[in-house]
Amino acid sequence: MKNVIITGTSRGIGYELALLFAGSGHNVLAISRNIPQALAEHEKITCLSVDIATPESRPLIETFLTSTWGTADIIIHNAGALLHKPFTQITAEEFEYIYRVNVFGVANLNRAALPYMKQGGHVVTISSMGGVQGTVKFAGLSAYSSSKGAVITLSELLAEEYKDKGIAFNVLALGAVNTEMLREAFPGYEAPLSPVEMAEYIYNFSLTGNKFFNGKVLQVSSTTP
């Protein structure tokens, strides 16, 4: 059984991932600002209500890992913020917020948890097709897609930095998934995949993908681009 850290577990893909791992007997640290009752009541899930984008989250995570698990096997960077707005209308505060959640939150958790990971560890970052160079870009997603491109490069760099320690870093660049976050940003749009379907894919990849990939970006989309 693995010790699995998942961010963005209050709803959508992260919520389903936490239930999938816990339901299979793995230990889960579910990190989100809001804690769903179903996760809080599960015996295999520990919920930590913190804003992963703030420096204050790091000592709380480190304290848990030191006092409870001792080691971590898998990190899934799933937390994300999406803003659909023309570039000239995005305030500096809004742009910074997207980067705090989508980029700095990933860096914060890595700094906190990587010292507890050993050979065979797997760090999976959930990015977006919009963050992959050469894919079609959509107007109104300048903050979101550029932040998702930033974490792709960060993951590639960390894969190189930690390869001698046997810790793998991979990115899953997702296409549209019918989450609440997507529906809020694009009212009326129906994505082809459900959060449960995507969570099942990420679950399997997190457990086995590091045997085949390191420092890679896998495009997970049922449509082109």
Order of alpha helices (4+ residues) and beta strands (2+ residues): beta-alpha-beta-alpha-beta-alpha-beta-alpha-alpha-beta-alpha-beta-alpha-alpha-beta
